[in-house]
Amino acid sequence: MYLVAVRTINVTAPDETRWSVRVVWEPRWRVLARRFGGWRAHRRGRRVEASDVVDGAAQMGDVASSGSGDGDLDFGDAILAIVVVFIVFIAAAVLFWWVLLPLLLVILDGFIILILLFLSIVGRVLFRRPWTVQATADDGKKVTAQVVGWRSALRRRDDIADSLRHGLRPDDIPSPLRR
């Protein structure tokens, strides 16, 4: 029942102007971008230089070539052990990168969406934040109305669509009566 009520109503006025009337769901992106969008510009990190990688590899080579000298492992067994460890490491990294990480991110995204949905519903209900009913013409003209309450917003959407259908200009549409 409510999913049908959420739809956008398309109306053609007597002067052949098409209007789309809807209850706006999405947040105020300009406000959010202004508040939280600057974090990318302030992010600074240390860049890894090629010389750091080469120095680390050279130190690793020095450690591998210096043996204890007691003859427990010969050079062939050490290379075989390094190759096996390297293959296991690569397989674990590929498994993590292509299977586990995407699965964890999907689960995390789901939890974040559910939490944000719950908080937004609670915020709208408890703080009585108004819904925005917006009528948009094909030529780009927009008319908005702020309405407190979900059912009132749906009624206001239907009233605006009906008024536009009967030829009233958006500026002449009366505001809803207080109930």
Backbone as CSV, one residue per row, in Angstrom:
resi,resn,N_x,N_y,N_z,CA_x,CA_y,CA_z,C_x,C_y,C_z
1,MET,0.812,-1.183,0.000,0.000,0.000,0.000,0.863,1.257,0.000
2,TYR,1.910,1.312,0.868,2.720,2.501,0.952,3.665,2.654,-0.235
3,LEU,4.077,1.558,-0.852,4.965,1.686,-1.995,4.270,2.346,-3.170
4,VAL,2.990,2.108,-3.322,2.234,2.774,-4.374,2.114,4.257,-4.043
5,ALA,2.008,4.592,-2.766,1.839,5.975,-2.349,3.102,6.802,-2.553
6,VAL,4.252,6.181,-2.697,5.509,6.887,-2.806,5.754,7.402,-4.224
7,ARG,5.071,6.929,-5.173,5.356,7.220,-6.566,5.240,8.703,-6.907
8,THR,5.879,9.081,-7.998,5.794,10.430,-8.527,4.537,10.521,-9.385
9,ILE,3.793,11.596,-9.214,2.580,11.814,-10.006,2.936,12.753,-11.147
10,ASN,2.717,12.311,-12.375,2.951,13.135,-13.556,1.631,13.739,-13.996
11,VAL,1.621,15.061,-14.155,0.402,15.801,-14.460,0.662,16.693,-15.665
12,THR,-0.337,16.820,-16.533,-0.274,17.773,-17.627,-1.298,18.859,-17.364
13,ALA,-0.814,20.098,-17.249,-1.686,21.243,-16.988,-2.431,21.602,-18.278
14,PRO,-3.529,22.383,-18.170,-4.275,22.791,-19.377,-3.423,23.567,-20.385
15,ASP,-2.362,24.227,-19.956,-1.497,24.955,-20.902,-0.408,24.049,-21.481
16,GLU,-0.577,22.725,-21.356,0.313,21.686,-21.908,1.678,21.620,-21.215
17,THR,1.797,22.189,-20.043,3.027,22.064,-19.255,2.940,20.781,-18.446
18,ARG,3.982,19.979,-18.526,4.014,18.730,-17.752,4.691,18.978,-16.422
19,TRP,4.101,18.429,-15.376,4.615,18.570,-14.022,4.815,17.198,-13.412
20,SER,5.865,17.063,-12.610,6.100,15.863,-11.806,6.015,16.279,-10.347
21,VAL,5.106,15.659,-9.612,4.899,16.013,-8.213,5.293,14.801,-7.371
22,ARG,6.158,15.034,-6.370,6.647,13.927,-5.555,6.988,14.390,-4.159
23,VAL,7.076,13.436,-3.259,7.599,13.681,-1.922,9.078,13.324,-1.991
24,VAL,9.904,14.284,-1.643,11.351,14.116,-1.793,11.883,13.266,-0.645
25,TRP,12.622,12.218,-1.009,13.210,11.304,-0.028,14.658,11.612,0.268
26,GLU,15.391,11.977,-0.773,16.830,12.105,-0.606,17.184,13.267,0.313
27,PRO,18.346,13.159,0.964,18.745,14.213,1.893,19.167,15.480,1.153
28,ARG,19.421,16.507,1.907,19.874,17.770,1.353,21.366,17.640,1.068
29,TRP,21.717,17.271,-0.167,23.101,16.931,-0.501,24.043,18.112,-0.370
30,ARG,23.594,19.314,-0.703,24.489,20.456,-0.602,24.935,20.675,0.837
31,VAL,24.013,20.519,1.768,24.356,20.699,3.178,25.310,19.599,3.625
32,LEU,25.034,18.353,3.231,25.912,17.254,3.619,27.289,17.384,2.975
33,ALA,27.333,17.791,1.719,28.616,17.929,1.041,29.434,19.054,1.666
34,ARG,28.777,20.121,2.051,29.488,21.217,2.680,30.020,20.810,4.049
35,ARG,29.239,20.009,4.762,29.632,19.629,6.114,30.670,18.518,6.118
36,PHE,30.481,17.498,5.286,31.346,16.319,5.346,32.223,16.133,4.118
37,GLY,32.063,16.928,3.085,32.779,16.713,1.827,34.219,17.175,1.828
38,GLY,34.620,17.979,2.791,35.965,18.520,2.789,37.032,17.578,3.303
39,TRP,36.659,16.408,3.759,37.655,15.512,4.350,38.663,15.030,3.324
40,ARG,38.280,14.954,2.054,39.224,14.486,1.036,40.344,15.495,0.820
41,ALA,39.999,16.778,0.872,41.011,17.803,0.641,42.024,17.859,1.775
42,HIS,41.614,17.479,2.971,42.509,17.557,4.119,43.298,16.276,4.354
43,ARG,43.013,15.267,3.585,43.672,13.973,3.788,45.094,14.046,3.229
44,ARG,46.042,13.770,4.057,47.435,13.759,3.624,48.065,12.467,4.144
45,GLY,48.820,11.817,3.300,49.490,10.584,3.721,50.911,10.553,3.187
46,ARG,51.728,9.756,3.794,53.111,9.610,3.338,53.121,8.712,2.127
47,ARG,53.755,9.173,1.071,53.838,8.388,-0.149,55.030,7.439,-0.058
48,VAL,54.838,6.224,-0.543,55.915,5.242,-0.538,56.779,5.484,-1.765
49,GLU,58.052,5.715,-1.534,58.991,5.965,-2.615,59.561,4.632,-3.107
50,ALA,60.044,4.622,-4.340,60.627,3.409,-4.910,61.886,3.008,-4.150
51,SER,62.618,3.983,-3.641,63.843,3.660,-2.908,63.540,2.924,-1.603
52,ASP,62.378,3.199,-0.986,62.002,2.481,0.229,61.813,1.003,-0.059
53,VAL,61.182,0.690,-1.173,60.932,-0.700,-1.540,62.242,-1.404,-1.858
54,VAL,63.129,-0.738,-2.597,64.408,-1.339,-2.963,65.258,-1.560,-1.723
55,ASP,65.284,-0.593,-0.806,66.062,-0.757,0.417,65.545,-1.921,1.249
56,GLY,64.230,-2.062,1.332,63.650,-3.168,2.088,63.991,-4.504,1.458
57,ALA,63.966,-4.579,0.131,64.306,-5.822,-0.558,65.780,-6.157,-0.371
58,ALA,66.646,-5.155,-0.388,68.079,-5.398,-0.195,68.345,-5.908,1.217
59,GLN,67.689,-5.347,2.209,67.858,-5.818,3.579,67.345,-7.245,3.714
60,MET,66.248,-7.564,3.024,65.711,-8.912,3.075,66.687,-9.897,2.433
61,GLY,67.322,-9.467,1.340,68.305,-10.326,0.680,69.523,-10.561,1.554
62,ASP,69.946,-9.542,2.304,71.084,-9.706,3.212,70.775,-10.718,4.304
63,VAL,69.553,-10.666,4.833,69.167,-11.595,5.892,69.092,-13.017,5.340
64,ALA,68.565,-13.192,4.120,68.409,-14.530,3.552,69.755,-15.140,3.189
65,SER,70.700,-14.316,2.744,71.979,-14.884,2.328,72.900,-15.189,3.514
66,SER,72.679,-14.531,4.626,73.524,-14.819,5.784,72.936,-16.013,6.526
67,GLY,73.612,-17.093,6.491,73.143,-18.308,7.156,73.765,-18.450,8.524
68,SER,73.231,-19.366,9.299,73.784,-19.580,10.635,75.061,-20.402,10.563
69,GLY,75.240,-21.151,9.492,76.485,-21.887,9.299,76.521,-23.230,9.977
70,ASP,75.475,-23.642,10.686,75.534,-24.931,11.373,75.020,-26.067,10.496
71,GLY,74.541,-25.773,9.274,74.198,-26.816,8.325,72.839,-27.439,8.497
72,ASP,71.932,-26.815,9.268,70.597,-27.389,9.438,69.801,-27.351,8.130
73,LEU,69.822,-26.238,7.429,69.121,-26.093,6.155,70.131,-25.716,5.096
74,ASP,70.011,-26.368,3.961,70.871,-25.917,2.881,70.116,-24.894,2.045
75,PHE,70.768,-24.297,1.105,70.221,-23.194,0.330,69.004,-23.629,-0.489
76,GLY,68.970,-24.825,-1.012,67.845,-25.336,-1.811,66.571,-25.470,-0.994
77,ASP,66.708,-25.981,0.249,65.531,-26.097,1.111,65.002,-24.720,1.514
78,ALA,65.900,-23.777,1.708,65.479,-22.424,2.075,64.700,-21.779,0.929
79,ILE,65.165,-21.950,-0.286,64.456,-21.390,-1.441,63.095,-22.067,-1.593
80,LEU,63.036,-23.377,-1.424,61.765,-24.093,-1.521,60.779,-23.606,-0.456
81,ALA,61.274,-23.410,0.768,60.414,-22.924,1.843,59.924,-21.513,1.538
82,ILE,60.804,-20.661,1.003,60.416,-19.294,0.654,59.373,-19.302,-0.457
83,VAL,59.531,-20.154,-1.464,58.570,-20.241,-2.565,57.215,-20.724,-2.054
84,VAL,57.204,-21.732,-1.184,55.946,-22.238,-0.634,55.248,-21.156,0.203
85,VAL,56.015,-20.486,1.058,55.434,-19.411,1.874,54.908,-18.292,0.976
86,PHE,55.635,-17.947,-0.070,55.212,-16.902,-0.989,53.922,-17.296,-1.708
87,ILE,53.809,-18.539,-2.158,52.599,-19.006,-2.848,51.404,-19.008,-1.892
88,VAL,51.614,-19.461,-0.659,50.533,-19.458,0.329,50.110,-18.015,0.638
89,PHE,51.080,-17.130,0.763,50.773,-15.722,1.028,49.965,-15.113,-0.116
90,ILE,50.374,-15.374,-1.347,49.657,-14.842,-2.513,48.246,-15.424,-2.568
91,ALA,48.093,-16.721,-2.323,46.759,-17.341,-2.349,45.864,-16.745,-1.261
92,ALA,46.422,-16.532,-0.066,45.636,-15.931,1.011,45.260,-14.491,0.670
93,ALA,46.182,-13.748,0.079,45.891,-12.364,-0.300,44.806,-12.300,-1.376
94,VAL,44.884,-13.193,-2.360,43.873,-13.229,-3.422,42.523,-13.625,-2.847
95,LEU,42.490,-14.612,-1.975,41.236,-15.026,-1.341,40.644,-13.877,-0.531
96,PHE,41.490,-13.186,0.237,40.992,-12.066,1.034,40.496,-10.944,0.140
97,TRP,41.284,-10.570,-0.881,40.958,-9.414,-1.720,39.716,-9.653,-2.569
98,TRP,39.564,-10.838,-3.138,38.485,-11.084,-4.085,37.257,-11.737,-3.477
99,VAL,37.349,-12.313,-2.274,36.197,-12.986,-1.680,35.820,-12.378,-0.329
100,LEU,36.736,-12.395,0.616,36.396,-11.990,1.979,36.158,-10.491,2.124
101,LEU,37.015,-9.673,1.547,36.851,-8.227,1.666,35.547,-7.742,1.029
102,PRO,35.209,-8.153,-0.203,33.908,-7.719,-0.743,32.718,-8.204,0.091
103,LEU,32.813,-9.421,0.616,31.733,-9.933,1.460,31.604,-9.111,2.739
104,LEU,32.714,-8.805,3.357,32.689,-7.972,4.563,32.155,-6.569,4.263
105,LEU,32.530,-6.007,3.120,32.053,-4.674,2.764,30.558,-4.663,2.468
106,VAL,30.055,-5.717,1.845,28.613,-5.805,1.589,27.850,-5.902,2.911
107,ILE,28.350,-6.705,3.811,27.692,-6.831,5.122,27.759,-5.508,5.876
108,LEU,28.913,-4.854,5.862,29.060,-3.566,6.531,28.145,-2.514,5.905
109,ASP,28.054,-2.476,4.582,27.145,-1.544,3.911,25.700,-1.794,4.306
110,GLY,25.322,-3.055,4.394,23.958,-3.381,4.807,23.647,-2.890,6.202
111,PHE,24.589,-3.099,7.126,24.391,-2.616,8.494,24.315,-1.094,8.546
112,ILE,25.176,-0.432,7.796,25.163,1.033,7.781,23.852,1.554,7.209
113,ILE,23.366,0.945,6.144,22.096,1.379,5.550,20.949,1.156,6.523
114,LEU,20.924,0.018,7.187,19.851,-0.233,8.157,19.898,0.749,9.324
115,ILE,21.095,1.031,9.818,21.226,1.983,10.926,20.797,3.378,10.489
116,LEU,21.239,3.809,9.304,20.851,5.135,8.814,19.354,5.221,8.541
117,LEU,18.772,4.153,8.024,17.328,4.143,7.787,16.576,4.267,9.106
118,PHE,16.992,3.489,10.093,16.348,3.550,11.401,16.489,4.935,12.023
119,LEU,17.699,5.504,11.975,17.915,6.824,12.550,17.140,7.910,11.817
120,SER,17.042,7.803,10.499,16.304,8.825,9.754,14.815,8.748,10.041
121,ILE,14.287,7.545,10.179,12.864,7.405,10.512,12.602,7.938,11.916
122,VAL,13.471,7.581,12.850,13.319,8.080,14.217,13.453,9.600,14.240
123,GLY,14.397,10.134,13.491,14.587,11.577,13.445,13.393,12.303,12.855
124,ARG,12.821,11.755,11.804,11.646,12.394,11.195,10.451,12.344,12.141
125,VAL,10.286,11.226,12.836,9.118,11.075,13.710,9.287,11.873,14.993
126,LEU,10.423,11.715,15.673,10.606,12.375,16.969,10.782,13.886,16.846
127,PHE,11.551,14.320,15.878,11.828,15.745,15.756,10.864,16.455,14.806
128,ARG,9.912,15.709,14.250,8.888,16.247,13.362,9.500,17.080,12.243
129,ARG,10.528,16.540,11.643,11.167,17.213,10.513,10.228,17.139,9.318
130,PRO,10.004,18.255,8.650,9.033,18.250,7.560,9.542,17.528,6.315
131,TRP,8.605,16.929,5.598,8.880,16.324,4.308,8.771,17.422,3.258
132,THR,9.527,17.289,2.200,9.474,18.264,1.111,8.642,17.676,-0.018
133,VAL,7.573,18.398,-0.386,6.768,18.029,-1.543,7.209,18.951,-2.664
134,GLN,7.624,18.355,-3.784,8.213,19.140,-4.860,7.471,18.905,-6.159
135,ALA,7.107,19.994,-6.824,6.507,19.936,-8.160,7.522,20.530,-9.122
136,THR,7.890,19.757,-10.157,8.899,20.180,-11.116,8.291,20.171,-12.504
137,ALA,8.392,21.300,-13.200,7.893,21.401,-14.572,8.976,20.955,-15.540
138,ASP,8.560,20.665,-16.783,9.529,20.262,-17.798,10.498,21.382,-18.143
139,ASP,10.056,22.627,-17.969,10.937,23.750,-18.285,11.898,24.071,-17.144
140,GLY,11.864,23.323,-16.049,12.807,23.479,-14.954,12.274,24.230,-13.752
141,LYS,11.078,24.776,-13.836,10.510,25.514,-12.712,10.162,24.533,-11.602
142,LYS,10.522,24.906,-10.355,10.264,24.035,-9.212,9.463,24.788,-8.168
143,VAL,8.534,24.084,-7.561,7.755,24.610,-6.451,7.847,23.585,-5.337
144,THR,8.191,24.048,-4.133,8.310,23.122,-3.017,7.406,23.570,-1.877
145,ALA,6.994,22.600,-1.093,6.203,22.851,0.101,6.724,21.949,1.205
146,GLN,6.848,22.491,2.393,7.293,21.724,3.548,6.060,21.281,4.326
147,VAL,5.936,19.966,4.562,4.767,19.415,5.228,5.229,18.468,6.324
148,VAL,4.691,18.655,7.524,5.026,17.787,8.650,4.086,16.589,8.625
149,GLY,4.665,15.407,8.671,3.875,14.178,8.679,3.840,13.519,7.309
150,TRP,4.027,12.200,7.301,4.092,11.453,6.048,2.751,11.455,5.320
151,ARG,1.675,11.169,6.026,0.364,11.145,5.380,-0.030,12.527,4.883
152,SER,0.297,13.550,5.653,0.008,14.921,5.221,0.806,15.273,3.968
153,ALA,2.028,14.784,3.884,2.844,15.036,2.691,2.240,14.354,1.470
154,LEU,1.748,13.141,1.644,1.112,12.450,0.517,-0.167,13.159,0.094
155,ARG,-0.953,13.621,1.076,-2.164,14.378,0.740,-1.811,15.680,0.033
156,ARG,-0.776,16.357,0.497,-0.358,17.614,-0.129,0.130,17.366,-1.549
157,ARG,0.844,16.269,-1.779,1.279,15.907,-3.122,0.091,15.719,-4.035
158,ASP,-0.925,15.001,-3.557,-2.127,14.778,-4.365,-2.881,16.079,-4.616
159,ASP,-2.931,16.967,-3.606,-3.604,18.255,-3.775,-2.905,19.128,-4.809
160,ILE,-1.574,19.165,-4.752,-0.817,19.964,-5.722,-1.016,19.415,-7.121
161,ALA,-0.969,18.084,-7.277,-1.162,17.475,-8.597,-2.557,17.780,-9.123
162,ASP,-3.559,17.692,-8.257,-4.933,17.978,-8.682,-5.093,19.446,-9.065
163,SER,-4.488,20.348,-8.299,-4.573,21.775,-8.614,-3.890,22.089,-9.943
164,LEU,-2.745,21.481,-10.190,-2.059,21.701,-11.461,-2.863,21.142,-12.628
165,ARG,-3.486,20.021,-12.413,-4.307,19.385,-13.443,-5.493,20.283,-13.817
166,HIS,-6.021,21.042,-12.838,-7.174,21.903,-13.088,-6.781,23.307,-13.510
167,GLY,-5.504,23.585,-13.721,-5.088,24.841,-14.307,-4.609,25.902,-13.342
168,LEU,-4.523,25.624,-12.065,-3.980,26.613,-11.139,-2.469,26.713,-11.328
169,ARG,-1.952,27.925,-11.255,-0.503,28.094,-11.294,0.071,27.643,-9.959
170,PRO,1.315,27.199,-9.928,1.889,26.702,-8.670,1.895,27.750,-7.561
171,ASP,2.005,29.030,-7.919,2.017,30.078,-6.900,0.629,30.283,-6.289
172,ASP,-0.432,29.901,-7.013,-1.796,30.099,-6.545,-2.333,28.924,-5.737
173,ILE,-1.562,27.863,-5.612,-2.044,26.680,-4.902,-2.115,27.002,-3.420
174,PRO,-3.264,26.820,-2.802,-3.392,27.168,-1.382,-2.595,26.217,-0.493
175,SER,-2.157,26.732,0.635,-1.428,25.902,1.587,-2.437,24.991,2.293
176,PRO,-1.985,23.847,2.792,-2.921,22.911,3.402,-3.504,23.470,4.697
177,LEU,-4.707,23.026,4.999,-5.369,23.452,6.232,-4.758,22.733,7.419
178,ARG,-4.697,23.397,8.528,-4.185,22.770,9.760,-5.245,21.828,10.289
179,ARG,-4.805,20.675,10.738,-5.770,19.700,11.268,-5.470,19.395,12.698
